[in-house]
Amino acid sequence: MQISPNVRVVEVPETDPMRPRSTNIYVVGQDQVLTIDSGEAIDKFKWMIRGYLAAVERSEIAVAGITHHHFDHSGNLKDLQENLHAEILVPANGADLLGDRLPVTGVDKLEDGRTIDLGGGLQVQVIATPGHSVDSICYYLEDDGVLFTGDTVLGVGTTTVNDLADYRASLRRLAALPNLKLICPGHGPLVRDARDRLRTYITHRDTREEQIVAVLQNSGPMSSWDIMLRLYTDIDKKLRRAADGNVRAHLKQLESEGRIRNLVGKRRTTTLLSGVGEKALGRTRGEIVRRAKKIEEEDRRRALAQQENPPDEEWAEPPRYELTDINQ
């Protein structure tokens, strides 16, 4: 689908609530074509890219960039290099996080402030936007006013946050960009009210912080999971782990500011996968060549089911949080 004279999008439909509606792969430029994100390393993404290029594009991919290391954005880097002969662009601080998804050669590492020249006067800026992940970056085509955000901003709802202080700073930086008109997210529909959406994201995080503090003011010590259940009353259960992660990001910042204390929990010495369960999993993995596609689907279903339940495999007693007594 054509977005602007210099931007097209390949929308791959999704059913996973963590990837609302679609995973998006963007094609930028005319002479030297840049793709942004590559999708997961499964056939539907590989063939959507190849099919689009064969049916629509007249230019070959010159460079393939990613917004961060998560596998649904970086899974096909080797395929893009080996089969489409693209140079690979990755965030400099995310290269080590890509593991065996990163090709051995033909890789360029991107730093904040870098400009990618696509020819014909087309310049794409690289903007470091940590928060969702440590290596998150955005690409900005200022002449068109088009911002590619990966998972920093989604087309629907809000995103998961790893470091809240970094994330808030990243949102403020993006909201100040000149000529900003359109956000092209990693998942979901295009965002045509770009500045309003960024301001909404900033306000949402401020409101969530106030809600967490209010819950702790009206209760005894609570775990992040219990706080999440109090606040996120109507979300899809498969999003519960993600919501708990965002609550923990808020709690981490509140703790660093001295506004709450962490009553340290007790980790389990063994996991639910130990013993017989671990051996069974090992046998299953040992059959991966013969049963690769079946295991892939089993893992996908397991990951979705895991989102509904607290991380009991990690904690015997989870840490709980309470407000500090500022009058003492």
C-alpha positions in Angstrom: 0.0 0.0 0.0 1.3 3.4 -1.0 1.6 5.8 2.0 3.5 8.7 0.5 5.4 9.3 -2.7 8.4 7.6 -1.0 6.9 5.1 1.4 5.0 1.8 1.0 3.8 -0.7 3.6 3.4 -4.5 3.6 0.8 -5.3 6.2 1.0 -8.9 7.5 -2.2 -9.8 9.3 -1.8 -11.0 13.0 -4.0 -12.7 15.6 -1.6 -12.3 18.5 -2.9 -9.5 20.8 0.7 -8.5 21.4 0.9 -7.5 17.7 -2.5 -5.7 17.3 -4.0 -6.3 13.8 -0.8 -6.5 11.8 3.0 -6.6 11.7 4.2 -3.9 9.3 7.2 -4.0 7.0 7.9 -0.6 5.3 9.6 0.0 2.0 11.2 3.5 1.6 12.8 5.2 -1.4 12.9 4.8 -5.2 16.5 4.4 -6.3 18.1 2.9 -3.2 15.3 1.1 -1.4 15.3 0.7 2.4 13.1 -1.8 4.2 12.3 -1.2 7.9 11.8 -4.3 9.9 11.6 -7.8 8.5 9.0 -9.8 10.5 9.3 -13.1 12.2 11.4 -15.9 10.6 8.4 -17.9 9.3 7.1 -18.4 5.8 4.3 -15.9 5.8 6.6 -13.0 6.4 9.3 -14.2 3.9 6.7 -14.8 1.2 4.8 -11.6 1.8 8.1 -9.6 1.3 9.1 -11.5 -1.8 5.6 -11.5 -3.2 5.3 -7.8 -2.7 8.7 -7.1 -4.3 7.9 -9.3 -7.3 4.4 -7.9 -7.9 4.9 -4.2 -7.0 8.4 -3.0 -6.6 10.6 -2.2 -9.6 13.7 -1.7 -7.5 15.7 -4.2 -5.4 16.3 -3.7 -1.7 19.6 -2.0 -1.1 19.5 -1.9 2.7 17.3 -3.5 5.3 17.0 -1.9 8.7 15.3 -2.9 11.9 13.8 -0.8 14.8 15.0 -3.2 17.5 16.2 -6.7 18.2 12.8 -8.4 19.1 12.3 -11.5 16.9 9.1 -10.3 15.2 11.0 -7.3 13.8 14.4 -9.0 13.0 13.7 -12.6 12.2 14.4 -12.4 8.4 17.7 -10.4 8.3 19.6 -13.4 7.0 17.0 -14.1 4.4 17.0 -10.5 3.2 20.8 -10.6 2.8 21.2 -14.1 1.3 18.2 -14.0 -1.1 17.7 -10.3 -1.8 21.4 -9.2 -1.3 20.5 -6.3 1.0 23.0 -4.6 3.3 21.8 -5.0 6.9 21.3 -2.1 9.3 20.9 -2.7 13.0 21.1 -0.5 16.2 24.7 -0.5 17.4 23.7 -1.5 21.0 21.4 -4.2 19.8 23.8 -6.2 17.6 24.8 -8.6 20.5 21.1 -9.1 21.3 20.3 -10.5 17.9 22.2 -13.7 18.3 22.1 -16.0 15.3 19.6 -13.8 13.5 22.5 -11.4 12.7 24.4 -12.2 9.5 28.1 -12.7 9.8 29.0 -10.1 7.1 27.3 -7.2 5.4 26.1 -5.5 8.6 26.3 -1.8 9.4 25.6 -0.6 13.0 23.5 2.5 13.4 24.1 5.2 16.0 21.8 8.0 17.1 21.9 10.9 14.6 23.0 8.8 11.6 21.6 9.8 8.2 20.8 7.2 5.6 21.1 8.5 2.1 18.7 6.8 -0.3 19.6 8.9 -3.3 17.6 11.5 -5.1 17.9 13.8 -2.1 16.0 11.3 0.2 17.5 11.3 3.7 16.3 9.1 6.6 17.4 10.1 10.1 18.1 7.6 12.8 16.8 8.5 16.3 17.6 6.5 19.4 14.4 6.0 21.4 15.2 3.5 24.2 12.4 2.5 26.5 10.4 -0.3 24.9 13.8 -2.0 24.5 17.3 -0.8 25.2 18.1 -0.7 21.5 14.9 0.8 20.1 15.4 3.3 17.3 13.0 5.2 15.0 13.6 6.3 11.5 12.4 9.7 10.4 11.8 10.9 6.8 11.5 14.6 7.7 10.7 15.8 4.1 7.6 13.6 4.1 6.9 14.0 7.8 6.9 10.3 8.2 8.1 8.6 11.4 8.7 4.8 11.7 8.4 3.8 15.3 8.6 0.0 15.6 7.1 -0.8 19.0 7.9 2.6 20.5 4.4 3.7 19.3 1.8 1.2 18.1 -1.1 1.8 15.8 -3.6 0.5 18.5 -3.3 0.8 22.2 0.0 1.3 24.1 3.2 -0.6 24.1 5.3 -2.5 26.7 8.0 -0.6 28.5 11.3 -1.9 29.8 12.8 1.4 31.1 10.1 4.0 31.9 12.5 7.0 32.4 14.1 6.3 29.0 10.7 5.8 27.4 9.3 9.0 28.7 12.3 10.9 27.4 12.0 9.2 24.0 8.3 10.2 23.7 9.1 13.8 24.5 11.9 13.8 21.9 9.7 12.4 19.2 6.9 14.9 20.0 9.3 17.8 19.3 10.3 16.6 15.8 9.8 19.2 13.1 7.2 18.6 10.3 5.9 15.5 12.0 2.7 14.3 10.2 2.4 10.6 10.2 3.5 7.7 12.4 4.2 4.3 10.8 4.1 1.8 13.7 5.5 -1.7 13.8 2.0 -3.1 14.4 -1.4 -1.9 13.6 -2.8 1.0 11.4 -1.1 4.2 10.5 -1.3 7.0 13.1 -2.4 10.2 11.3 -2.6 12.4 14.4 1.0 11.9 15.2 1.6 14.6 17.7 -1.7 14.0 19.5 -0.9 10.3 19.8 2.6 11.0 21.3 1.0 13.5 23.8 -1.6 10.8 24.6 1.1 8.3 25.3 2.9 10.7 27.6 -0.3 11.5 29.5 -1.2 7.8 29.7 2.1 7.0 31.5 1.6 9.9 33.9 -2.0 8.7 34.6 -0.9 5.1 35.1 1.7 6.3 37.7 -1.0 8.2 39.6 -3.2 5.1 39.6 -0.5 2.9 40.9 0.3 5.3 43.8 -3.4 5.5 44.6 -3.8 1.7 44.7 -0.8 1.5 47.2 -2.2 4.3 49.3 -5.5 2.4 49.8 -4.0 -1.0 50.5 -1.2 -2.9 52.2 1.9 -4.1 50.4 1.0 -5.5 47.0 2.8 -7.4 44.3 3.0 -6.0 40.8 0.7 -8.7 39.6 -2.0 -7.8 42.1 -1.7 -4.1 41.2 -2.1 -5.0 37.6 -5.2 -7.0 38.3 -6.6 -4.0 40.2 -5.9 -1.6 37.3 -6.3 -3.6 34.1 -9.8 -5.0 34.7 -10.9 -5.4 31.1 -7.8 -6.4 29.0 -7.4 -9.6 27.1 -6.0 -12.2 29.5 -3.2 -12.9 27.1 -1.9 -9.3 27.7 -1.6 -9.7 31.5 2.1 -10.5 31.5 2.7 -7.5 29.3 0.6 -5.3 31.6 2.4 -6.6 34.6 5.7 -5.7 33.0 4.5 -2.1 32.5 3.4 -1.9 36.2 6.9 -3.2 37.2 8.5 -0.5 35.0 6.5 2.2 36.9 7.4 0.6 40.3 11.1 0.6 39.3 11.0 4.3 38.6 9.0 5.1 41.8 11.5 3.0 43.8 14.4 4.9 42.3 12.8 8.2 43.3 12.3 7.0 46.9 8.5 7.1 46.6 8.0 3.4 47.3 10.0 0.6 49.0 10.5 -2.9 47.7 9.8 -5.6 50.2 12.2 -8.1 48.5 10.7 -11.3 47.4 12.1 -14.8 47.5 13.0 -16.5 44.2 12.3 -20.2 43.7 15.4 -22.4 43.7 13.9 -24.6 41.0 11.6 -23.8 38.1 8.4 -25.5 37.0 10.5 -26.9 34.0 13.0 -28.7 36.2 13.1 -32.5 36.7 10.8 -34.6 34.6 9.3 -31.6 32.8 12.8 -30.4 31.7 13.7 -33.8 30.4 10.5 -34.0 28.5 11.2 -30.6 27.0 14.7 -31.8 26.1 13.3 -34.8 24.2 10.9 -32.6 22.4 13.7 -30.2 21.3 15.8 -33.2 20.3 13.2 -33.9 17.6 13.2 -30.4 16.2 14.3 -31.3 12.7 11.5 -33.7 12.2 8.9 -31.8 14.1 10.0 -28.2 13.6 6.7 -26.8 12.4 4.7 -28.5 15.1 7.0 -27.3 17.8 6.8 -23.8 16.4 3.0 -23.8 16.8 3.2 -25.4 20.2 5.6 -22.7 21.4 3.3 -20.0 20.0 0.3 -21.3 21.9 2.3 -21.7 25.1 3.6 -18.1 24.9 0.1 -16.8 24.5 -1.3 -18.9 27.4 1.6 -17.7 29.6 0.5 -14.1 29.2 -2.6 -14.8 31.2 -1.0 -16.0 34.4 1.5 -14.6 37.0 5.2 -15.6 36.8 4.9 -18.3 39.5 7.7 -20.2 37.9 10.0 -17.4 38.9 8.8 -16.4 42.3 7.9 -18.4 45.4 6.9 -15.1 47.0 6.8 -12.1 44.6 8.2 -8.8 45.8 5.5 -6.4 47.1 5.5 -2.7 47.2 4.2 0.0 49.6 4.4 3.7 49.9 7.2 5.2 52.0 6.2 7.3 55.0 7.3 10.7 53.8 6.5 12.2 57.2 9.2 10.2 59.0 
